[in-house]
Amino acid sequence: MTGRRTSGPLSSAEQLARLFVHLDRHRRVAESRASMGLAERRLIWLFTDGRARTLREVADDLGLEQSTVNRQVNGAIAAGLLHRFRQPGQAAHLIEPTPEGRSRFDGDVNAQLVLFEQALAELGDDQAELLRLLGRFVELYGDAVGESATLARPTQE
């Protein structure tokens, strides 16, 4: 955007930006009710494939600096959400969620899904079209920012 508009109709891009600002505000309210912070949820989400990882693998998989991940992992370990262990014969420690971490993550995800389901239910027959168009938009936006090649594309079900 070229700056703050003072009059006239908004362009489609400006309307979309405004909607995303409102969506982000709603998302932050919902996340403030969660039992874990966003960084903790991202960490636990990474382990939903059931595979323990080294700190380096966590940093690579999240696309973050290892020092940032180290701080976040140590905080999650202190909070009882992750634990660090060593496999016999391995030099690097592995990290995986604790049962409490997984349980709290599942609770937070389920609470968010209930909110999504409520909003989608209000759309009725339009929800399939929203999901189709939003999926297409996300893919095209990824192409525009040059990131789609590095991310797995969502599958259609």
Order of alpha helices (4+ residues) and beta strands (2+ residues): alpha-alpha-alpha-alpha-beta-beta-alpha-alpha
